[in-house]
Amino acid sequence: MPPTPNHGFGRAIVHATTLTAVCLLASCASTPAATTNTNCGLCGVTPPALQHILFVGDSFTHGRYTPVRLYNNGGTQNATTGSNLVFDENYGATGARAETLETGPFGGIPGIFAQFVVEASLNYDVHIEAISETSLQNNYAAASSVIDQSKWTAVVLQEISTRPLTVALSGDSTSDPANFCASVATIEAGVHAAAPTANIYLYETWPRADLAQTLAGSTTSPSFATNYAADLTLLGDSYHNVYYSAATHDGHIAAVAPAGEAWMAAWAANDANSNPYTVTSSLPSLWYGLNAANNPTITAPDYLHPSIYGAYTSALVLFQQITAKDPRTLGATESAAASLGISSTIATQLQQIAWQTVSNESSTPINQTVDPCTLTH
């Protein structure tokens, strides 16, 4: 039987061993038992059991651009201890799983997550199975042999950005909210058939600026800024509704990781610029945009994939929802932020945003008139 779901989706269901304290010299060196304990040779604390976690998705999981895409890649296939390095299940694969649009091996947002769990003294073996521009339905068709394995203690699912939306919002004829919900149910059943106690999380992504701009119309219109802000919110609310609806319909999802809502909270708190089209701002952009050097090469701003700031925010939300650890404890000296080029000030702001978002999370629909899982287009 699958694990009992968290119907409130306010906290992730986490294996008890994940939360077991790690034996640290600083915390127990003065304990008399430290010299005699056989659990860790140092103190009376058993190290946490190794967690095997798989992230499934597309470029919103691997990040598309460097430095995020390759961050902390190079993990091992059959790890017996935790690491900050991610194993890319599709690296070197052929056919539908071949990495042709971007080069790997991927680390991506799972790589940032892996850095966080090492810093939090947790024991995770992190894997990624990400195919660019691919829906969960097609991803599962190509990689069910990877996804349905008994070793996984957690699996994270991210849908291609247009699929959970209606065609009216995305402008994409392949949009199909009901298909997304059905794909979640299919993959959940497959994972739990192989790994009955695995926790399955839905990684709710963010509203795309390019879609909001299309809905709002000409950027030179006097009403553009107002319309754009409303449409960005509409997109964000739509993602919230469909991801939580998919989780509720399935009934065996541990939690939704509301990364997109953390992006919206960062905009509301004026910690990031929500309008790259008509607003010149010194605030960081959560979308990638356009940089002096871009890998892969692009010639126009990208307002759908994450920047280092957007990827960091998303990884913080995943970290809290999956491990139940407060991301604020990572602090100003957190090393992933430093490696990616994020200042300590911005890092702590985003940690606060992530904590507030997950802590105040609600599965209640927002301005919803129709259950999105019933909508085919």
N, C-alpha and C positions, 0 to 999 in steps of 0.2 A: 504493500500500500504506500502511496506517496505520503510525504510528511504532512502533518496538519498545517494548513495555510495560516498566514497572519491576516485575517480578514480586515483588520483596521489599517493595514499597510503602514502603520506608524513606526514600526521597528522591524528590522530584519530578523528572521529566525536564524540563529547561529548555533552551530554545534557547540556544546559546552566546552569541549576541549580547546576550541579557538580562543576562548576567553580566559583560559588558565594562564596564570602569570608565568613569565619566563624567569628562569633563575639568573639573577644578575648579581655581580660582585658587589656593586654599590649598595644593594638593598639587603644583603644577607651575609656579608663577610664577617660581621661581628656576632653572628648567631652561633651558639655552641655546636649545633648540629651540622654546621657547615663543613666540618672536617670529616664527618662520618657518614653523611647521607649518601645513598647509592643511586638516587634518582638522577642527580646531575653532578655529583661529586663536590658540591659546594654548599647547597642548602636544601631544606625540606620542601622544595617546589618542583613538581614534575613539568618539564618543558611541554609546550602545547603540541598536540598531534599535528602531523603534516596535513595541510588542506590542499587538495588538487582542484584548481578552479580554471574553467574554460570560458573565455569571452568570444561570443559568436556575433558577427555583424558585418559591416562594410567599412567604408573609409571614415565614417563617423566614430568607428572604434579604433582603427589604426591611425587615424589622424591625417592622412594623405601627405602632409608636408613635413620636411625636416625642420627642426630637430625632433618633433614629436614622433614621426613615423618610425624612426629607428631607435628611439630612446629605450635603453635597457633591453635590447634584443640579445639573442645569443644564448638562451637557456637550453637545458638538456631535455631530451624526450622522456627519459625514465628517471627523473630526479627522485632522490630519497631524502633530501633535505630542502628546506625552503631557500629561496634566492630572490634577489631583486632583478634577475634576468628572466625574460619571457621566451618561451619556446613557441615558434611560429609553425603551426601544424601544416600550413600550406606552402612553406618555402621549398622550392624545388619540385613542387607538384606539377602535373600536366593536366590538360583538359580544363574542365570548368573551374578547378581550384588553382590554376596557374596564375601567378602574380605578374600580370602583363601591363597593367596601367601604372603601377608604382612598384619600385624595386624594394625587396625585403632583404633579410628577414625583418618582419614587423615587430615593434615593441609597443609603440602607440600609447593610448590611454591606459591599457593594461600595464604597460611598463611604468607609468607614473604611479598607478595603484600598487605595483610590486615594490616600488621604492618606499611608499608610505608604510606598508605592512612590515617591511624590514626595520624601519625606524621605530615602529610601534612594538617591536620584538615579537611579532607574530610569525607563524611558520607556514608560508604559502608557496606552492609550486604553481606558477602562473603560465597559462597557455592562451594562445590566440588563434582563432579560425575566422579570418575576415576576408571576404571577397568583395572587391570594389563594385559599386553600382549593382548590388545583388540583393534581392528580397530574401526574407527568411525562408519563404517557400522554396526558392531556387537554391539557396544556401544549403538547406537541409537535404535537398535532392542530391546535391553534389558531395556533401560531407557528412551524411548521417553516420558513416562508419567512425568518424572522429567524435561526433557529438554524443552518440549513444554508446558510451563506455562506462563500465562499472566503477572505474577509478574516480570519477568526478564526485567531489563533495559539494561543488557549487557550479552552476552554469548561468551565464549572463547573456541575455538575448537582446539584440538591437536591430530594429527594422530599418530598411531603407527609408529615407526621410519622406518620400512622397506617398508611400503605400498606406499609412494610417489615416491620411487626409482624404477628403472628398475631392473629386475632380474640380469642383467649383473653386476650391481653395488652392489646389496645387497646379491646375492647368495641365495635369498629366493624366492621360487616359488609362494608365496602369494603376492609378490610385484605387484602393479597394479596402476600406476599413474592415469589412467582414472577413476578407481574405487574411488580413493581418491577425485578427482574433483567432481564426481557424488555424493559422500557422503556429501560433503560440500553443494552442491546444495539442496539435499534432506533435510538436517537438517536446512539449512537457511530457506527453505520454511515452514517447520514445526514450527520453532520458530516464524517466522513472521506471520504465521496464528494465533498463540496464542497471540503474543506480537508484534503488527505491528511496534512499534517505537523502538524496542530493537536494540542496536548496536551489531553486530556480528564481532568478531575478530578471525583471524587465528593465532595461536601460532606456528610460524615456529621454529622447533627444530634444533639441531646441528649435525654436522658430527660426526659419531662414530669412535673412534680410532681403534676399533677392525675390522671394515669393511675396513678402510684404510690400516691396516696392512695386511689383507687377500689379498687385491688387489695388494699391493706392493711386497708381497712375503717374502722370508726368511729374518729375521732380521739380519742374519750374512752376507748377500750380501753387497758388497762395495757400491752398488747403492741404498740400502734400504732407507736411509734417504731422498735422492732426490725423489725417487719414492713415498715414503710415504707422503711427503709434497704435491706432485702433486695430489695424490689421495685424500688426505684430502680436498684440495681445490676443486677438482672435485665434491666430495660429497656435500660440502657446497654450491657450485654453483647450483647443482641439486635441493637441497631443496629450494633455492631461487626461481629458475625458476618455480617449480611446485606449490609452495604456492601462488606466485603472479599470476600464470596462473589460478589457481582455483578461486582466488578472482576476476580476470578480467572476466572469463567466467560466473561466477555467477551474477556479477553486483550489488549485494546488500550486499557486505561485507564492513564494516566500514573501516577496516585497517588490515594489516598484522603486527604482532609483531615480528620483525626479530631477535629473540634471538640467533639463530645459527650464524647469521652474526656478532653479538656482540662477540660471542666466537672467531670467526675468527679474528676480530679486536683486541681482547686481545692478541692473539698469535702474530699478526703482530706488535703490540706495545711492544712486549716482556714483557707483564704483566702476562703471564701464559705460562706454558710449553706445547707445542703442540705435543711433541713426547715422550711418557712415555716408549717406547720400547728400545731406544738406547741412550737416552739423560738423564744424571743425572743432576738434576737442583734443585735449591732452590726455584724456582718460583712455585706458586700454580698450581695444576692441576685442570682443570674444570671438568674432569671426576672423578668418585669416587675413583677408584683404589682399594687399600686394606689397611685397618687400623688395629691397634692392636686389637680393638674390633669392631665387625660388626653386626649390627642388621638390616635385617636378617643375619644369619651366612653365610659366603662365604669362600672358600678356595683358590680362585684365584682372581687376580685383575679384577675389573669391569671397563672396559673402554667404557661403553655406557651410564650409568646413571650419573646424575650430582653429583658432590661433593658439599660441602657447598658453594664453590666459584662459581661453575657453576649454582647452583640454585639461588644464590644471583644475579648473572649477568642476568639470565633469568627474574627474578622478577622485576629487575630494568627496563628492556626493556618493560615488560608488563605495569608497572606503568606509564612510560612516554607515551606509545602509547595509553593507555586507558584513562588516566586522563589529558594528555597534560601538566603535571607538569614536570619541569626540575629535574631529579633525583640528580643532583649535590647539590640541596638545602637541601637534606637530611644530607649531611655533614659527617664529621669525627666522630661525636658522635652518628651516627645512631644506634638505639638500636637493630635491628634485627642482624646486623653484630656482635655486641658485644655478643648477646645471642648465636649466632652460632659459635663463636670463630674466627671471621674474624678481623684482625687488622684494625685499623683506616686508616692506609696507603693503604692497599689493597682495603678497602671499597671505599675510594675516587677515587682510580684508576679505579675501576670497574664502579663507578658512571659516571666518565668521559667517559669511553668507551661506556656505554649505551647511554649517551646523544649524543655522536658523531654519533653512529650508527643510531639511530632513526632520528636525525636531518638531516643526509645526505642520508636518505633512498631513494631508487629508485626502481620502479617496472620493470625497463628495464631488459630484459633477459640477462644472462651472458653466452656467448659462446654457445648459444642454436641453434641447427639446426632443431629440430622438436618440436612442441608444446607438452609438456609432458602430457597434458590432453587428447591427442589423442592416447597415448600409453597404451595398455592394459598390456604389460609385458616388 
